[in-house]
Amino acid sequence: MNELIKVTTNENDEQLVSARDLHKGLEIKTRFSQWVTQNFKNFREGIDYSSVVTTTRQNQYGGIKQINDYAITTEMAKHIAMMTGTEKGYEIRDYFIKVEKAWNNPEMVVQRALQIQTRKVKKLELENERMKPKADYFDDLVKRNLLTNFRDTAKELHIKQKKFIDWLLDHKYVYRDKRRQLKHYAKYDNDLFEFKEFASEWTDKAHLQSLITPKGRATFKLLLERDSFNE
C-alpha cells in the first residue's frame, strides 16, 4: 500500500496524522489557518486533535522558524477528507480506512501488545539492575510464567468457561478428541498452548492436557476484547 500521507503513533498507541500533511494531500487551496478554523469546529481538542510544534525550518533570511501544526486522529482525518467532496478526498479517506484495517488486524494487535509487554519487562529488568529486587516483583515474574487450564484462564479473562471454550473451538484453536477431551492444534504448541502430562486418579495411564501459556492468555485477552466478549 502506497503511503499517501504519513501516519504516526503516540505513546497511547493511537494513530495520528499531521494536519498540514492532510491539508497538502487534499490539495486544499484555502490558507491553512482558515482551513483549520472552518473544519476543526466540529471536533474536540484533546480528543480528536492537539496542537503541536513541528520541525523548524529556515526562513528567507536564513533564520529558524517554528511551524504550528495539529496532530489529528485518523478518524478525524477520514471525516475531513470525506467533507471535501472531491475525488482526492475520497481517495485519501479510502487510504485511511485501509491503514486502520491493517492496524486492527488481530495479528498486528497481538504483535504490538507483545512488543509493549516486552518493553515493560525490559524496563523492569533495568530498574532491577539499579536497585535491590523486591519480593513482589519476583512473585509477579513467576506468575507470568505459569501455565493455566481453560477454567482458570476463562476466570482470569472474565468470561464464562463454556463461552470461552466455544470461542476457541469456533476459531480453530482447539478441538475435542475421541474421548471428548480438549486438545490444541499442533501449530499452536509451545506458543499459545503447551501439553503437560498428568496421571489419572482412576487409572495408571498418563494423559496429555492442553494448558494455556502467558502469551496465549495475552493473545486471547486482546482478541476477546476486540470481539467484545468480555463480561
N, C-alpha and C positions, 0 to 999 in steps of 0.2 A: 504494500500500500504506500503510495507516494505521500510524502509529508507536505500537505498544503500549508498548514500553519503549525508551528511548533507547540507541542503540549508538554507541560512540565508537571511535576508533583510536589506537594509541600510535605511538611513533617506529619500531617494528618492523613497522608495517603490519598489526597484529593487531587484531581486533575485540573490544571489551571491553564489559561491562555492569556497572552498579553493583549490588552485592548487595542494597543497601537498596531500589533500584528494583524488583529482581526479587521481593524479599520482599513489597513492597507490591502489585506487579502480580499476584502469585499469590494475593493476599488471604489471606495466612497469619495466623492468629490467635496463634500462638506468638510469644513475645518474640523480637526479632531475634537477640540474643546466643545464646539457647538454640537457635534455628533454625540458626544458623551451626555450633554445636557438633555438632548432630545430622547435618547434611548435608555439612559440609566434610571430615569424617574420611576419606572415600573419595577425596579429591583431593589434589594435590601443590602445596604453597605454592611460589611462584616459577615455576611452570609453568602450573598451571590458575588460580591466583588469587594476588593480592598485596594486602597491607594498605595502605590509603591513608587520608588525612585529607581529608574533603570540605569544601565551603564552610562558613563559620561562620554561626551564627545567634544571634539574641538570645534569652536565656532570660527567664523571667517577671519577673526583677528588672532587666531592661534590659542585662545583661551580654552578653558574647560567649562562645559555647560552640563548641568544635570537635567534629565528629561523625566517629567512626571508621567506616570503610566498607571494602569489599573490591572490587577490580577483578577481575572473573572473565571468563574467555573465554566466547564464545557457545556453544562446545561443552559446557563445564561447565554453563552455564545451561540448555541443552537437556536434559541429563541430570536436573538438579534439577527442572525443570518436569515432566518425564515421571514422576519419582518421586512427585510429589504425588498422582497417580492421579485428579485432578479434571478436569472439563471445562475449567476455566480453565487448568490446567496444560498440557493438550494443545493448547489454543488458542495459548498462548504458545510452546510447543515448535514448532508449525507456523509461527508467525511468524518464529522464529529460522531455521528451515530456508529460508524464503523470502528472508530477509535475506542468508544465506550464499550462496544460489543467485545472487542478484543481484550480490553481491560477487565471486563467482568467474566471472561471465560474462566470456568472453575479451576482449570489447571494454573492459570495466571494468578487467581485469587489465592490458591494454596501456596504457590511458589512465593508470592510476596509475603504471606503470613509467616512462612518458614524462614524467609530472609530476615524479617523483623525479629522473630524469636531468636535466630542465630545471633543477631547483633546484640540483643538483650543479654544473652548468655555470655558473649564475649566481653560485654561491658561489666558484667558481674565478675568475670574472671579477672579483669584488670583491676577492679576495685579490691578483689580478694588478695591480689599481689601486694597492694599498698597498705593493707591493714589486716589484722588478725581475723580469720574467718569466724563467723558466728554460727552457733548450732542450728538456728532457724534456716540459714542458707543451705547447709548440708542436708537438712531434712527435706527441704523443697527440691533439692537436686536429686535425692533418692526417689522422691515421689514421682518426678517426671520420668524416671526410667522404669517404673513399674508397668507390667502388663495387666490389663483388666479384661474381665469377661464381658459378655454382652449386657447382662443385667446391670453390673456396676457402671459400665460405660453409659448406658441409657440414663441411669440416675444422675451421673455427672453432667450429662448434656441436657438434663431437664426435659426428657421426653419419655413417654411410656415405652416399656420394653418391647411390646408387640409392635407398636408403630415403628420403632427403630429397626427391628428385625425385618419387618415388611419392607421398609425403605431400602435396607441393604440387599434384600432379595430382588426387589424391583430394579435396582441399579446394578445388579450382577456383581456385587462384591462377594456374596456368599451363596451357598446352595445347601440343600439338605441331602445327605447321603441315604443309603438304603435303610439305615436304622433311624432316619429322620433327624440325625444329628446335624447341627450347623457346622459347615466347613467353609473356609475361604478358598477362593480360586488361587491356583499356584502362582499366577503372575503378581499377586499382592503379598506373597510370602516374604518374610524378613523386611517388610516395608510398612504396610498398613496393618498387617497381622503377623503373628508367629504361632507355630504349632508347639504345644507343650504336652509331654507325655504324662499321663496320670494313671494310677491303678484304681480299678473299680472296687467298691466296698463289698460287692457280692460275688465277684469272680476274681480269679488270679490273673486275668488278662489285662494288658495295658492298652490304653486308648489315647488317641490324639485329640486334643482340644484346641480350637481356634481361639486365640486371645488377641486383643487389640493393643497395638503399640502406642506410645505417646504421639508419634507422627500420625497414626490412624485417628486418634481422638481429635487432634488438631484439625485434620482434614475433614472429618465428618462434622465437626462443630461448625466450620465455615460453610460447608455445603448445605447443612440443615438450616442454618440461619439464612442462607441465600434462598432456600426453598420455603422459608417461613414455617418450619416445622417445630421450632422451639416453643414450649408451653410456658 
